[in-house]
Amino acid sequence: MPLLIAEGANRFSAPQKKQRFAEARGECGEVAAVADLLGRFGWAGPEDARSVIETADRVAALLTGLVRRCGCGRACYLKNAPGAFFR
């Protein structure tokens, strides 16, 4: 997930940024699903699993905002900011 976010932040076109951020948002769902399974099977404590799921939900919400900014027809929030992470 962090690699997709970094890749999106370093893209110049809004469609490319939007695609990478959307992919990272999907990864958040996968992280939450794995944390849920680990908690259910007892391989992680319930509090740890819940913490990971809550963090994945917050990151997904942030990524949803970035996807919206990159697809609204105006300049993308991170346009022309290579290496700039969430400026």
N, C-alpha and C positions, 0 to 999 in steps of 0.2 A: 504494500500500500504506500509506504513513504516514497518508494522509487517512482511510482506512477504520479504522485503529487509533484515530486521534483521534476519529472519529465514534463508534466503539463505546465509548470511554472516557467520552464525554459523554452516553450514553443512560442512562435511568433504569431501564428494565425489563431483567431478565436475558435474556429471549428476544431483545430488540433488540440487546443487547450481544453475545450469542452469534452472531447472524447476521452482524454487522459483522466480528467477529473471524474467523469462518469464511471470509468473503469475502476478508479480508486474507490469510489462510493460503493461499487459492487463488492470490492474486496472487504469493505467494512462489514458487509452482511456475512461474508464467509468467516471472518474473524469472530463475529458474534456467535455464529452457528457452532464453530469449533469450541469456543468457550462454554457454550451451553452443554455440548456433549461431554466435555471434560468434567463439568460440574455434575452432570447426571450420572456419569460412571464412577464418580468419586475420585477421579484423578486430579482434581483441583477442588479447593475448598469453595463452598457456596459463595462466600463473600468475594473471593478472588474472581470467580466466574462472573458474578454480578458486576463487579468493578470493570472488568474487560468489556462486557456487553454495554454498559453505560458509556464507557469511553468511545467504543465503536459507534454508538448511536450519535454521540456529540460530533465526532469527526465526520460522519455521514451527513449530518445537518450542515456543517460548515462547507462540505464539498457540494452539497445541493445548491447553496448560495453561489459558489464559484461557477457551477454549471450554468445557473441562470444568468449570471453576469456575462458569460461568454456566448450566450445564445440569443441576446435580446436585440441584436442589430446595431448596437453602439460599440464603441471601443471596449475591448475586453479589459477587465480590471488589472490584469497582469501583462498587458500588451507591451512588447518591446522591453521587457525587464528580465533579460537573461540572468540567472543566478539570484534574482530577487525573489525571496520566498515570502509571500503574503505581505507585500508592502502596501 
